Amino acid sequence: MAGFHTTGSCYKGRTGAEHLWLTRHLRDPFVKAAKVESYRCRSAFKLLEMNERHQILRPGLRVLDCGAAPGAWSQVAVQRVNAAGTGGASALSQGPSDHCGLDAGWPPSSGRTEQPDPSAPVGFVLGVDLLHIFPLEGATFLCPADVTDPRTFRKIQELLPGGRADVILSDMAPNATGIRGLDHDTLISLCLSLLDMVPDVLHPGGTFLCKTWAGSQSHRLQKRLTEEFQNTRTVKPEASRKESSEVYLMATQYRGKPGGLKG
Protein backbone atom coordinates (compact mmCIF):
# COMPACT_ATOMS: atom_id res chain seq x y z
CA MET A 1 0.00 0.00 0.00
CA ALA A 2 1.43 3.35 -1.02
CA GLY A 3 1.87 6.04 1.57
CA PHE A 4 -1.01 8.45 2.00
CA HIS A 5 -0.67 12.19 1.63
CA THR A 6 -3.03 14.94 2.69
CA THR A 7 -2.66 17.00 -0.46
CA GLY A 8 -5.72 17.64 -2.56
CA SER A 9 -4.49 15.41 -5.35
CA CYS A 10 -4.77 12.46 -2.99
CA TYR A 11 -8.56 12.62 -3.12
CA LYS A 12 -9.01 12.92 -6.86
CA GLY A 13 -10.84 10.02 -8.44
CA ARG A 14 -11.81 8.44 -5.12
CA THR A 15 -15.31 7.22 -4.33
CA GLY A 16 -17.22 8.63 -1.39
CA ALA A 17 -16.57 5.49 0.66
CA GLU A 18 -12.85 5.62 -0.10
CA HIS A 19 -12.77 9.30 0.84
CA LEU A 20 -14.46 8.59 4.17
CA TRP A 21 -12.10 5.69 4.90
CA LEU A 22 -9.07 7.80 4.08
CA THR A 23 -10.28 10.68 6.24
CA ARG A 24 -10.83 8.34 9.18
CA HIS A 25 -7.44 6.75 8.57
CA LEU A 26 -5.61 10.07 8.59
CA ARG A 27 -7.37 11.22 11.77
CA ASP A 28 -6.98 7.91 13.58
CA PRO A 29 -4.83 8.38 16.71
CA PHE A 30 -3.71 4.76 16.53
CA VAL A 31 -2.23 5.20 13.07
CA LYS A 32 -0.26 8.12 14.48
CA ALA A 33 0.68 6.14 17.59
CA ALA A 34 1.94 3.25 15.47
CA LYS A 35 4.26 5.63 13.65
CA VAL A 36 5.49 7.19 16.89
CA GLU A 37 6.08 3.79 18.52
CA SER A 38 7.64 2.39 15.30
CA TYR A 39 5.07 -0.38 14.99
CA ARG A 40 4.46 -1.53 11.45
CA CYS A 41 0.70 -1.46 11.86
CA ARG A 42 -1.82 -0.10 14.32
CA SER A 43 -3.14 -3.59 15.01
CA ALA A 44 -0.13 -3.96 17.32
CA PHE A 45 -2.13 -2.07 19.93
CA LYS A 46 -4.80 -4.79 19.95
CA LEU A 47 -2.30 -7.43 20.95
CA LEU A 48 -0.67 -5.07 23.43
CA GLU A 49 -4.03 -4.51 25.11
CA MET A 50 -4.98 -8.19 25.20
CA ASN A 51 -1.59 -9.12 26.57
CA GLU A 52 -1.73 -6.34 29.15
CA ARG A 53 -4.99 -7.77 30.44
CA HIS A 54 -4.32 -11.50 30.15
CA GLN A 55 -0.51 -11.90 30.20
CA ILE A 56 -0.30 -14.50 27.44
CA LEU A 57 3.22 -13.45 26.35
CA ARG A 58 6.15 -13.77 28.74
CA PRO A 59 9.93 -13.94 28.38
CA GLY A 60 11.14 -17.32 27.18
CA LEU A 61 7.96 -18.42 25.38
CA ARG A 62 7.87 -19.74 21.81
CA VAL A 63 5.33 -17.95 19.59
CA LEU A 64 3.85 -18.91 16.22
CA ASP A 65 2.33 -15.84 14.53
CA CYS A 66 -0.01 -16.94 11.72
CA GLY A 67 -0.83 -14.36 9.07
CA ALA A 68 2.03 -12.25 10.39
CA ALA A 69 2.37 -9.62 7.62
CA PRO A 70 3.35 -6.86 7.92
CA GLY A 71 4.88 -7.93 11.24
CA ALA A 72 3.22 -5.75 13.90
CA TRP A 73 2.08 -8.64 16.07
CA SER A 74 5.51 -10.23 15.69
CA GLN A 75 7.04 -6.96 16.91
CA VAL A 76 4.92 -7.12 20.06
CA ALA A 77 5.72 -10.81 20.52
CA VAL A 78 9.47 -10.24 20.11
CA GLN A 79 9.35 -7.58 22.81
CA ARG A 80 7.22 -9.54 25.26
CA VAL A 81 8.97 -12.93 24.97
CA ASN A 82 12.46 -11.38 24.72
CA ALA A 83 13.13 -13.07 21.38
CA ALA A 84 15.84 -10.56 20.50
CA GLY A 85 17.65 -11.17 23.78
CA THR A 86 17.36 -7.51 24.79
CA GLY A 87 15.78 -8.29 28.14
CA GLY A 88 12.33 -7.35 26.95
CA ALA A 89 13.28 -3.91 25.61
CA SER A 90 11.85 -2.75 22.31
CA ALA A 91 13.12 -4.49 19.22
CA LEU A 92 11.04 -2.83 16.59
CA SER A 93 10.95 -2.42 12.88
CA GLN A 94 13.14 -2.67 9.92
CA GLY A 95 11.14 -1.89 6.80
CA PRO A 96 8.24 0.43 5.97
CA SER A 97 4.90 0.53 7.76
CA ASP A 98 2.69 -0.41 4.86
CA HIS A 99 -0.50 -2.49 5.15
CA CYS A 100 -1.32 -0.32 8.16
CA GLY A 101 -4.46 1.40 9.30
CA LEU A 102 -6.87 -1.34 8.27
CA ASP A 103 -7.58 -2.36 11.84
CA ALA A 104 -8.36 -0.53 15.03
CA GLY A 105 -5.75 -0.01 17.70
CA TRP A 106 -5.47 0.47 21.44
CA PRO A 107 -4.38 3.78 22.91
CA PRO A 108 -0.84 3.34 24.18
CA SER A 109 -0.50 3.60 27.95
CA SER A 110 0.75 6.80 29.51
CA GLY A 111 4.23 6.90 28.06
CA ARG A 112 5.36 4.13 30.42
CA THR A 113 8.68 2.57 29.48
CA GLU A 114 9.92 -0.82 30.57
CA GLN A 115 13.45 -1.39 31.77
CA PRO A 116 15.23 -4.36 30.16
CA ASP A 117 15.98 -7.35 32.38
CA PRO A 118 19.34 -8.93 31.43
CA SER A 119 18.38 -12.12 33.25
CA ALA A 120 15.12 -12.63 31.30
CA PRO A 121 14.95 -15.92 29.36
CA VAL A 122 15.09 -15.62 25.57
CA GLY A 123 11.99 -16.61 23.63
CA PHE A 124 11.37 -17.37 19.96
CA VAL A 125 8.99 -15.86 17.40
CA LEU A 126 8.11 -17.50 14.07
CA GLY A 127 5.85 -15.57 11.68
CA VAL A 128 4.14 -17.13 8.67
CA ASP A 129 2.30 -15.39 5.85
CA LEU A 130 1.49 -15.61 2.16
CA LEU A 131 2.86 -12.08 1.82
CA HIS A 132 6.46 -10.93 2.07
CA ILE A 133 7.48 -9.64 5.51
CA PHE A 134 10.42 -7.30 5.98
CA PRO A 135 13.08 -8.69 8.36
CA LEU A 136 12.70 -8.03 12.07
CA GLU A 137 15.40 -8.53 14.67
CA GLY A 138 14.43 -11.39 16.95
CA ALA A 139 11.86 -12.93 14.59
CA THR A 140 12.09 -15.70 12.01
CA PHE A 141 9.74 -15.33 9.06
CA LEU A 142 8.51 -18.09 6.79
CA CYS A 143 7.11 -16.36 3.72
CA PRO A 144 5.58 -16.57 1.28
CA ALA A 145 3.97 -19.65 2.76
CA ASP A 146 0.45 -20.94 3.31
CA VAL A 147 0.14 -21.85 6.98
CA THR A 148 -2.52 -24.46 6.13
CA ASP A 149 -0.29 -26.27 3.62
CA PRO A 150 1.17 -29.55 5.00
CA ARG A 151 4.59 -28.61 3.59
CA THR A 152 4.50 -25.36 5.55
CA PHE A 153 3.37 -27.27 8.62
CA ARG A 154 6.42 -29.52 8.45
CA LYS A 155 8.70 -26.50 8.05
CA ILE A 156 7.06 -24.85 11.06
CA GLN A 157 7.85 -27.91 13.15
CA GLU A 158 11.46 -27.80 11.97
CA LEU A 159 11.89 -24.13 12.83
CA LEU A 160 10.20 -24.07 16.24
CA PRO A 161 12.60 -24.99 19.07
CA GLY A 162 11.55 -28.45 20.18
CA GLY A 163 8.99 -28.47 17.37
CA ARG A 164 6.41 -26.76 19.58
CA ALA A 165 4.98 -23.33 20.31
CA ASP A 166 3.72 -22.09 23.65
CA VAL A 167 1.46 -19.51 22.02
CA ILE A 168 -0.28 -19.54 18.63
CA LEU A 169 -1.48 -16.14 17.42
CA SER A 170 -3.67 -15.49 14.40
CA ASP A 171 -4.79 -12.11 13.14
CA MET A 172 -5.54 -13.65 9.75
CA ALA A 173 -8.60 -12.78 7.72
CA PRO A 174 -9.60 -13.71 4.16
CA ASN A 175 -9.89 -11.12 1.45
CA ALA A 176 -13.37 -9.71 2.01
CA THR A 177 -15.98 -10.33 -0.68
CA GLY A 178 -18.45 -7.89 0.85
CA ILE A 179 -20.87 -10.77 1.46
CA ARG A 180 -20.89 -10.88 5.24
CA GLY A 181 -22.08 -14.46 5.66
CA LEU A 182 -19.59 -15.82 3.16
CA ASP A 183 -16.70 -13.89 4.68
CA HIS A 184 -17.67 -15.12 8.15
CA ASP A 185 -17.84 -18.75 7.02
CA THR A 186 -14.46 -18.48 5.30
CA LEU A 187 -12.78 -17.06 8.38
CA ILE A 188 -14.30 -19.71 10.65
CA SER A 189 -13.00 -22.42 8.30
CA LEU A 190 -9.57 -20.81 8.38
CA CYS A 191 -9.52 -20.75 12.19
CA LEU A 192 -10.65 -24.38 12.32
CA SER A 193 -7.82 -25.35 9.97
CA LEU A 194 -5.38 -23.72 12.39
CA LEU A 195 -6.90 -25.70 15.23
CA ASP A 196 -6.21 -28.88 13.26
CA MET A 197 -2.48 -28.25 13.64
CA VAL A 198 -2.67 -27.53 17.37
CA PRO A 199 -2.15 -31.13 18.60
CA ASP A 200 1.15 -31.38 16.75
CA VAL A 201 2.44 -27.84 17.34
CA LEU A 202 1.08 -26.38 20.58
CA HIS A 203 2.72 -27.37 23.85
CA PRO A 204 0.36 -28.70 26.56
CA GLY A 205 -0.75 -25.76 28.68
CA GLY A 206 -0.33 -23.41 25.72
CA THR A 207 -2.47 -20.54 24.42
CA PHE A 208 -4.40 -20.07 21.16
CA LEU A 209 -5.61 -16.59 20.14
CA CYS A 210 -7.42 -15.98 16.86
CA LYS A 211 -9.43 -13.26 15.19
CA THR A 212 -12.91 -14.06 14.00
CA TRP A 213 -16.05 -12.26 12.89
CA ALA A 214 -19.17 -12.87 14.94
CA GLY A 215 -21.78 -14.84 13.05
CA SER A 216 -23.87 -17.97 12.70
CA GLN A 217 -20.91 -20.39 12.62
CA SER A 218 -19.03 -18.98 15.60
CA HIS A 219 -20.39 -21.75 17.83
CA ARG A 220 -18.43 -24.36 15.83
CA LEU A 221 -15.14 -22.68 16.64
CA GLN A 222 -16.09 -22.00 20.25
CA LYS A 223 -17.09 -25.66 20.71
CA ARG A 224 -13.72 -26.88 19.45
CA LEU A 225 -11.86 -24.49 21.71
CA THR A 226 -13.91 -25.54 24.74
CA GLU A 227 -13.14 -29.19 24.01
CA GLU A 228 -9.40 -28.68 23.65
CA PHE A 229 -8.63 -25.93 26.18
CA GLN A 230 -9.47 -25.51 29.84
CA ASN A 231 -10.38 -21.82 29.57
CA THR A 232 -11.89 -19.84 26.71
CA ARG A 233 -13.09 -16.27 26.44
CA THR A 234 -14.26 -13.83 23.79
CA VAL A 235 -12.33 -10.57 23.75
CA LYS A 236 -13.10 -7.36 21.89
CA PRO A 237 -10.23 -4.93 22.40
CA GLU A 238 -10.96 -1.27 22.86
CA ALA A 239 -8.99 -1.05 19.65
CA SER A 240 -11.58 -2.83 17.53
CA ARG A 241 -14.07 -0.46 15.98
CA LYS A 242 -17.44 -0.60 17.67
CA GLU A 243 -19.25 -1.11 14.39
CA SER A 244 -17.05 -4.07 13.46
CA SER A 245 -18.11 -7.67 14.10
CA GLU A 246 -14.47 -8.49 14.82
CA VAL A 247 -13.76 -10.33 18.05
CA TYR A 248 -10.87 -12.43 19.32
CA LEU A 249 -11.21 -15.89 20.80
CA MET A 250 -8.62 -16.59 23.48
CA ALA A 251 -8.13 -20.15 24.68
CA THR A 252 -5.64 -20.99 27.42
CA GLN A 253 -4.31 -24.14 29.11
CA TYR A 254 -4.31 -26.48 26.12
CA ARG A 255 -5.24 -29.97 27.28
CA GLY A 256 -2.66 -31.66 25.04
CA LYS A 257 -4.94 -34.07 23.22
CA PRO A 258 -3.14 -36.44 20.80
CA GLY A 259 -3.82 -36.43 17.09
CA GLY A 260 -3.61 -33.70 14.47
CA LEU A 261 -2.13 -33.46 11.01
CA LYS A 262 -0.40 -36.38 9.40
CA GLY A 263 2.99 -36.22 7.65
WORAHU-V382089 format. One record per pair of residues at least 24 apart in sequence whose ideal C-beta (glycine too) atoms are under 10 Angstrom apart, sorted by the first residue. I is the first residue (numbers start at 1). J is the second residue. D is the distance in Angstrom with one decimal. If there is no record, write none. Layout:
i = {I;I}
j = {J;J}
d = {D;D}
This chain:
i = {1;1;1;1;1;1;1;1;2;3;3;3;3;4;4;4;21;21;22;24;24;25;25;25;26;28;28;28;28;28;29;29;29;30;30;30;30;30;30;30;30;30;31;31;31;31;32;33;33;33;33;34;34;34;34;34;34;34;34;35;35;36;37;37;37;37;37;38;38;38;38;38;38;39;39;39;39;39;39;39;39;39;39;39;39;39;40;40;40;40;40;40;40;40;40;40;40;40;40;40;40;40;40;40;40;41;41;41;41;41;41;41;41;41;41;41;41;41;41;41;41;42;42;42;42;42;42;42;42;42;42;43;43;43;43;43;43;43;43;43;43;43;43;43;43;43;43;43;44;44;44;44;44;44;44;44;44;44;44;44;44;44;44;44;45;45;45;45;45;45;45;45;45;45;45;46;46;46;46;46;46;46;46;46;46;46;46;46;46;46;46;46;47;47;47;47;47;47;47;47;47;47;47;47;47;47;47;48;48;48;48;48;48;48;48;48;48;48;48;48;49;49;49;49;49;49;49;49;49;49;50;50;50;50;50;50;50;50;50;50;51;51;51;51;51;51;52;52;52;52;53;53;53;54;54;54;54;54;54;54;55;55;55;56;56;56;56;56;56;56;56;56;56;57;57;57;57;57;57;57;57;57;58;58;58;58;58;58;58;59;59;59;59;59;59;59;59;59;60;60;60;60;60;60;61;61;61;61;61;61;61;61;61;61;62;62;62;62;62;62;62;62;62;62;62;62;62;62;62;62;62;63;63;63;63;63;63;63;63;63;63;63;63;63;64;64;64;64;64;64;64;64;64;64;64;64;64;64;64;64;64;64;64;64;64;64;64;65;65;65;65;65;65;65;65;65;65;65;65;65;65;65;65;66;66;66;66;66;66;66;66;66;66;66;66;66;66;66;66;66;66;67;67;67;67;67;67;67;67;67;67;67;67;67;67;67;68;68;68;68;68;68;68;68;68;68;68;68;68;68;68;68;68;69;69;69;69;69;69;69;69;69;69;69;69;69;69;69;70;70;70;70;70;70;70;70;70;70;70;70;70;71;71;71;71;71;71;71;71;71;71;71;71;71;72;72;72;72;72;72;72;73;73;73;73;73;73;74;74;74;74;74;74;74;74;74;74;74;74;75;75;75;75;75;75;76;76;77;77;77;77;77;77;77;77;77;77;78;78;78;78;78;78;78;78;79;79;79;79;80;80;80;80;81;81;81;81;81;81;81;81;81;82;82;82;82;82;82;82;82;82;83;83;83;83;83;83;83;83;83;83;84;84;84;84;84;84;84;85;85;85;85;85;85;85;85;86;86;86;86;86;86;86;87;87;87;87;87;87;87;87;88;88;88;88;88;88;88;89;89;89;89;89;89;90;90;91;91;91;91;91;92;92;92;93;93;93;93;94;94;94;94;95;95;95;95;95;96;97;98;99;99;102;103;103;103;103;103;103;103;103;103;104;104;104;104;104;104;104;104;104;105;105;105;105;106;106;106;106;107;107;123;123;123;124;124;124;124;124;124;125;125;125;126;126;126;126;126;126;127;128;128;128;128;128;128;128;129;130;147;147;147;147;147;148;148;148;148;148;148;148;148;150;150;150;150;152;153;153;153;153;153;153;153;153;154;154;154;156;156;156;157;157;157;157;160;160;162;163;163;163;164;164;164;164;164;164;165;165;165;165;165;165;165;165;166;166;166;166;166;166;166;167;167;167;167;167;167;167;168;168;168;168;168;168;168;168;168;168;168;168;168;168;169;169;169;169;169;169;170;170;170;170;170;170;170;170;170;171;171;171;171;171;172;172;172;173;173;173;173;174;176;180;180;180;181;181;181;181;183;183;183;184;184;184;184;184;184;184;184;185;185;185;185;185;186;186;187;187;187;187;187;187;187;187;188;188;188;188;188;188;188;188;188;189;189;189;190;191;191;191;191;191;191;191;192;192;192;192;193;194;195;195;195;195;195;195;195;195;196;196;196;196;197;197;198;198;198;198;198;198;198;198;198;198;198;199;199;199;199;199;199;199;199;199;200;200;200;200;200;201;201;202;202;202;202;202;202;203;203;204;204;204;204;204;205;205;205;205;205;205;205;206;206;206;206;206;206;207;207;207;207;207;207;208;208;208;208;208;208;209;209;209;209;209;209;210;210;210;210;210;211;211;211;211;211;212;212;212;212;212;213;213;213;213;214;214;214;214;215;218;218;218;221;221;222;222;224;224;225;225;225;225;225;226;227;227;228;228;228;228;228;228;229;229;229;229;230;230}
j = {70;96;97;98;99;100;101;102;98;96;97;98;100;31;100;101;101;102;101;101;241;100;101;102;101;100;101;104;105;241;105;107;108;100;101;103;104;105;106;107;108;239;97;100;101;105;105;105;106;107;108;72;75;93;97;100;101;105;108;97;100;108;75;90;92;93;108;75;90;92;93;94;97;70;71;72;73;75;76;90;92;93;97;100;105;108;69;70;71;72;73;74;75;92;93;94;95;96;97;98;99;100;133;134;136;69;70;71;72;73;75;93;97;98;99;100;101;102;103;105;171;72;97;100;101;102;103;104;105;106;239;70;72;73;76;99;100;101;102;103;104;105;106;171;211;237;239;240;71;72;73;74;75;76;77;79;92;100;103;105;106;108;171;239;72;76;103;104;105;106;107;108;237;238;239;72;73;76;103;104;105;106;171;211;235;236;237;238;239;240;246;248;72;73;74;75;76;77;80;105;106;169;171;209;237;239;248;72;73;75;76;79;80;105;106;107;108;109;237;239;105;106;107;108;109;235;237;238;239;240;76;106;169;209;235;236;237;239;248;250;76;77;79;80;167;209;80;106;109;237;235;237;250;207;209;231;233;235;250;252;80;207;252;80;166;167;169;206;207;208;209;250;252;81;82;123;125;166;167;169;207;209;82;88;120;121;123;166;167;83;87;88;117;119;120;121;122;123;120;121;122;123;124;166;121;123;124;125;165;166;167;203;206;207;123;124;125;126;160;161;162;163;164;165;166;167;168;201;202;203;206;123;124;125;126;127;139;160;165;166;167;168;169;207;124;125;126;127;128;142;147;156;159;160;164;165;166;167;168;169;170;194;197;201;202;206;208;125;126;127;128;129;133;139;141;147;165;167;168;169;170;171;172;126;127;128;129;147;148;156;168;169;170;171;172;190;191;193;194;197;210;127;128;129;130;131;147;169;170;171;172;173;190;194;210;211;125;126;127;128;129;131;133;136;139;141;142;143;147;169;170;171;172;98;99;127;128;129;130;131;132;133;134;141;143;144;171;172;95;96;97;98;99;100;127;129;131;132;133;134;136;95;97;99;125;127;129;133;134;135;136;139;141;143;97;99;100;103;105;136;171;125;127;169;170;171;209;125;126;127;128;129;133;136;138;139;140;141;169;125;127;136;137;138;139;125;169;123;124;125;126;127;136;138;139;167;169;123;124;125;127;136;137;138;139;114;123;125;138;114;123;125;167;120;121;122;123;124;125;138;166;167;116;117;120;121;122;123;124;125;138;122;123;124;125;126;136;137;138;139;140;122;123;125;136;137;138;139;116;118;120;121;122;123;137;138;116;117;118;120;122;137;138;114;115;116;117;118;119;120;122;114;115;116;117;118;120;123;113;114;115;116;117;120;114;116;125;136;137;138;139;136;137;138;134;135;136;137;134;135;136;137;132;133;134;135;136;134;134;134;131;133;173;171;173;211;237;239;240;241;244;246;236;237;238;239;240;241;242;244;246;237;238;239;240;237;238;239;240;238;239;161;166;167;159;160;161;162;165;166;165;167;169;155;156;159;160;161;165;169;152;153;155;156;159;170;172;172;172;172;190;193;194;197;172;189;190;193;194;196;197;261;197;261;262;263;197;196;197;200;201;260;261;262;263;200;261;263;197;200;201;197;200;201;261;201;203;203;200;201;203;200;201;202;203;204;206;197;198;201;202;203;206;207;208;202;203;204;205;206;207;254;202;203;206;207;208;209;252;194;195;197;198;201;202;203;206;207;208;209;210;251;254;207;208;209;210;211;248;194;195;208;209;210;211;212;248;249;209;210;211;246;248;210;211;212;211;212;213;246;213;213;213;215;245;213;215;216;217;213;215;245;212;213;214;215;216;217;218;245;213;215;216;217;220;213;217;211;212;213;215;217;218;221;246;212;213;215;216;217;218;219;220;221;217;220;221;221;217;218;220;221;224;225;249;217;220;221;224;261;221;221;224;225;227;228;229;251;260;224;259;260;261;260;261;224;225;228;229;251;254;256;257;259;260;261;228;254;255;256;257;258;259;260;261;258;259;260;261;262;260;261;228;229;251;254;256;260;254;256;253;254;255;256;257;229;230;252;253;254;255;256;251;252;253;254;255;256;231;250;251;252;253;254;232;249;250;251;252;254;235;248;249;250;251;252;247;248;249;250;251;240;246;247;248;249;245;246;247;248;249;244;245;246;247;244;245;246;247;245;245;247;249;249;251;249;251;249;251;249;250;251;252;254;251;255;257;253;254;255;256;257;259;253;254;255;257;254;255}
d = {9.4;9.5;9.6;4.7;5.8;7.7;8.4;8.6;7.8;8.0;8.9;7.7;9.9;9.2;9.8;8.1;9.0;9.3;9.3;8.9;9.3;8.8;4.6;8.6;8.7;9.9;6.5;8.2;7.6;9.9;8.1;6.8;9.3;9.4;8.2;8.7;6.6;2.9;7.2;7.2;8.6;6.7;9.1;6.5;4.8;7.5;9.7;6.6;8.8;7.1;5.3;7.4;10.0;9.9;6.6;6.1;8.1;6.6;9.2;6.6;8.5;8.1;9.2;8.2;7.5;9.7;6.3;8.2;7.6;4.1;5.3;9.9;8.2;9.6;9.0;5.1;9.5;5.8;7.7;9.8;6.8;7.1;7.3;8.2;8.6;9.5;8.9;4.5;4.9;4.6;9.3;8.6;6.4;8.3;5.2;9.6;7.1;7.9;4.8;8.0;7.5;6.6;9.0;7.8;8.4;9.0;5.5;7.8;3.8;8.4;8.9;9.8;6.6;8.5;5.9;4.0;7.4;7.7;7.1;8.4;9.3;7.6;9.1;5.8;5.9;8.3;6.2;7.2;3.6;8.8;7.7;9.3;5.3;6.8;9.4;9.3;8.0;9.2;7.7;4.0;7.8;6.4;9.4;6.2;9.3;9.5;7.6;9.6;9.2;3.9;6.6;9.3;6.1;5.3;9.9;9.7;9.5;9.3;9.4;7.0;8.5;9.5;9.9;9.3;8.7;8.8;9.0;8.0;3.5;3.5;7.2;6.7;7.8;8.7;5.1;9.0;8.3;9.2;6.8;7.0;6.4;5.9;7.7;8.7;9.2;9.6;4.5;8.7;4.4;6.8;9.2;7.6;7.8;5.1;9.7;9.1;4.7;7.7;8.7;9.8;8.6;7.3;7.7;8.2;8.4;9.1;9.1;9.7;9.6;9.9;5.7;9.1;8.7;8.6;5.8;9.9;7.5;8.4;9.0;8.6;8.6;3.8;8.7;9.6;9.3;8.9;4.7;6.2;6.0;9.6;9.7;8.5;9.7;7.1;5.8;9.9;5.9;9.0;6.6;7.0;7.0;8.9;9.7;6.1;9.8;9.3;9.9;8.3;7.6;9.9;7.9;8.8;9.7;8.6;8.9;10.0;8.2;7.7;6.5;7.8;9.2;9.9;9.9;8.6;9.2;5.9;8.6;9.5;4.8;9.6;6.6;7.2;7.1;5.5;9.8;8.2;9.6;9.1;6.4;8.8;8.7;9.8;8.7;9.4;9.1;8.7;8.0;8.7;9.2;9.1;8.2;5.9;7.4;9.2;4.0;5.1;7.5;6.1;7.3;3.2;6.7;5.1;8.9;8.5;8.6;4.8;7.9;9.1;8.3;4.2;5.7;9.3;8.8;8.8;6.3;4.6;8.0;7.8;5.9;5.8;7.5;9.7;6.7;4.8;4.9;7.4;9.9;9.9;9.8;7.6;8.9;6.8;6.9;4.7;7.1;8.7;9.0;9.3;6.2;7.1;4.7;7.8;6.4;9.4;9.3;8.3;5.3;8.1;7.2;9.8;8.6;6.7;9.2;6.8;9.2;4.1;9.0;7.2;4.9;7.0;8.9;9.4;9.0;6.6;8.2;9.7;9.8;6.4;6.9;4.2;7.0;8.5;9.6;8.0;9.0;9.7;9.4;8.9;8.3;4.9;7.9;8.0;9.8;9.5;8.1;5.6;7.9;4.8;9.1;9.3;6.7;6.6;4.2;8.0;5.7;9.2;9.7;10.0;6.1;9.2;8.1;8.6;7.4;5.7;8.2;8.9;7.1;8.6;5.8;5.6;3.0;7.5;8.7;9.3;9.4;8.5;8.8;8.5;3.0;6.0;4.8;8.8;5.9;9.3;8.1;6.7;8.8;7.6;9.2;8.3;9.4;8.1;9.0;9.5;6.4;7.9;9.3;4.0;7.7;4.0;7.2;5.0;9.1;8.8;7.1;9.2;9.6;9.7;7.6;8.4;7.2;6.2;4.3;7.1;9.9;8.6;7.7;9.0;6.4;7.2;9.7;7.4;9.4;9.0;9.8;6.5;8.7;5.0;6.6;8.9;5.3;7.1;7.6;9.9;8.4;8.6;7.6;9.0;9.3;9.9;8.4;9.2;7.9;5.8;9.1;5.6;9.6;5.5;8.7;4.5;10.0;9.7;7.7;5.9;8.5;4.7;9.3;7.6;8.7;9.1;9.8;6.4;9.7;8.9;7.9;9.4;9.1;7.9;9.4;4.7;9.5;8.3;9.9;8.8;7.6;7.7;6.9;8.1;9.4;5.1;9.6;6.6;7.4;3.9;5.4;8.4;9.9;9.6;8.3;9.8;8.0;9.4;9.6;9.1;8.6;8.1;2.9;7.3;6.5;8.8;8.4;8.0;8.6;8.0;4.7;6.6;5.4;5.4;9.7;10.0;8.2;6.7;4.7;5.7;4.5;9.5;9.3;8.7;3.9;6.4;8.8;8.1;9.2;8.9;8.7;5.1;3.0;8.2;9.8;9.4;8.7;9.6;4.8;9.2;9.4;7.3;5.7;9.5;9.1;8.8;9.3;8.6;7.7;9.2;8.1;3.2;4.5;5.1;7.7;5.0;9.3;6.2;8.4;5.7;5.7;9.7;5.4;9.6;8.9;7.0;7.8;3.9;8.8;9.7;8.4;9.1;9.9;7.5;5.0;4.8;8.6;8.0;8.4;9.8;7.5;9.5;6.6;9.1;5.8;5.4;6.3;7.0;9.6;8.0;2.5;6.9;7.7;7.3;9.7;9.2;7.9;9.8;9.3;7.8;9.1;9.0;9.7;7.4;7.6;8.4;8.7;7.9;9.9;7.4;8.1;4.3;4.8;4.7;8.9;7.2;8.1;8.5;8.9;4.6;9.1;5.7;5.5;4.0;9.1;7.3;8.2;9.3;8.2;9.3;8.7;7.0;5.4;9.5;8.4;9.1;9.6;9.5;9.4;9.6;6.7;5.4;6.0;9.4;7.5;9.1;6.6;9.8;8.8;6.7;9.4;9.8;9.6;8.3;9.5;7.7;9.1;8.3;7.1;8.0;9.8;9.6;7.5;4.7;7.5;8.3;8.1;9.7;9.5;6.5;8.2;7.5;9.6;9.3;5.8;7.7;7.7;9.3;5.7;10.0;9.4;9.9;9.0;7.6;7.9;9.4;6.5;9.3;7.1;6.7;9.6;7.1;9.5;7.9;8.2;7.6;9.5;8.6;6.2;6.8;4.4;9.0;7.8;9.9;9.3;5.7;5.8;6.7;6.6;9.2;9.5;7.7;5.2;9.9;7.9;5.0;7.1;9.4;8.3;9.1;6.2;4.7;7.9;7.3;9.5;7.0;9.1;8.2;6.9;7.0;5.7;10.0;7.2;7.2;4.9;7.2;7.9;9.4;9.2;8.6;8.4;5.3;7.8;9.3;9.7;5.7;9.9;8.1;6.9;4.1;6.3;9.2;9.2;9.5;8.7;8.1;5.1;9.9;8.5;7.7;6.8;9.9;6.3;8.8;7.8;8.4;9.9;9.6;7.9;7.3;7.7;10.0;6.8;7.2;8.9;6.7;8.7;9.5;8.0;4.9;7.8;3.6;7.2;6.4;7.9;7.7;9.6;7.6;8.2;5.7;9.8;9.5;9.9;7.6;5.7;5.6;8.6;9.0;9.8;9.2;9.7;6.5;8.2;7.5;9.2;4.4;6.9;9.6;6.2;5.5;8.4;9.2;9.4;10.0;9.9;9.7;9.3;5.3;8.7;9.2;7.6;9.3;6.9;6.2;6.6;9.7;9.9;7.7;5.4;7.5;9.8;7.2;9.9;9.1;9.5;9.4;9.0;6.6;6.1;6.3;5.6;9.2;9.7;6.6;9.1;9.3;6.9;9.6;8.5;9.3;6.8;9.5;8.1;8.9;9.8;7.9;5.8;6.2;4.7;3.3;8.0;9.2;8.0;3.8;5.6;9.0;7.7;8.7;9.0;9.5;9.8;5.2;8.2;9.4;7.3;7.9;8.6;5.8;7.1;3.1;9.1;9.8;8.9;8.4;5.7;6.1;8.8;7.4;9.1;8.0;8.1;4.5;10.0;8.5;9.5;7.2;6.9;4.9;8.0;7.4;9.1;7.9;7.7;4.5;8.0;6.9;8.3;6.1;7.3;5.0;7.5;9.0;9.9;6.8;5.5;8.4;8.5;9.2;6.3;7.7;5.6;8.1;8.8;7.7;6.1;7.4;5.9;8.1;4.6;5.9;7.5;9.3;4.5;7.9;5.6;6.9;9.7;8.3;8.3;6.4;9.8;6.8;9.2;9.8;9.0;6.1;8.8;4.3;9.9;9.8;8.1;8.2;8.2;9.9;6.5;5.8;8.9;6.0;10.0;5.9;5.5;6.5;9.9;8.0;6.5}
